[in-house]
Amino acid sequence: MATGREPQSYSGAQKALHWLIALMILSMLPIGFYMVDRGAKTNFDAWTNTLYTAHKTFGFVVLMLVALRIVVRRSRGAPAPVATLSPMERFVSEAVHKLLYVLMLLVPLLGWAGVSAYPARGIFFGLSLPPIAPINEKLAETLLQLHGYAAIALAALVALHFAGAMMHGFVKKDGVLRRMMPGA
């Protein structure tokens, strides 16, 4: 809800975090699906292990960046919705953004918990992450399955978010997209 004290645009830090996280998520989703499929078809060779290690490392980076993004957004605020948005567009926009934040936190946390529940540990640039779930292979399988489902939901929301941005940028031309573009 607009209070009259909102910034006119997103800060440089907000834009940088948005685009960095977007790039990482858009890279990690297909790599994650590929590595799971590859792991199921091979005997988990060195390349598959490298993919898993990179996925775990960058998943943790995404988690930290999303946490930072939330702190920056809470301290900096966000521009008020543009006046041309209908009540339905405002509702959908708010719902999609809130769900994106939830899933950007939930997906890596489920992955971390799932990896913790297996005897293998999460890796962060060569360092083991502390476990956040007890070792339990059945729990690990459940958590990692939920991680996959949440990643699919995140991919669907990212697609919806992208479609909305394109509609605002190229159909409505109402300035919504421009507010998050670098240099704008």
Secondary structure, 3 states (H helix, E strand, C coil): CCCCCCCCCCCHHHHHHHHHHHHHHHHHHHHHHHHHHHHHHCCCCHHHHHHHHHHHHHHHHHHHHHHHHHHHHHHHCCCCCCCCCCHHHHHHHHHHHHHHHHHHHHHHHHHHHHHHHCCCCCEECCEECCCCCCCCHHHHHHHHHHHHHHHHHHHHHHHHHHHHHHHHHHHHCCCCCHHHCCCC
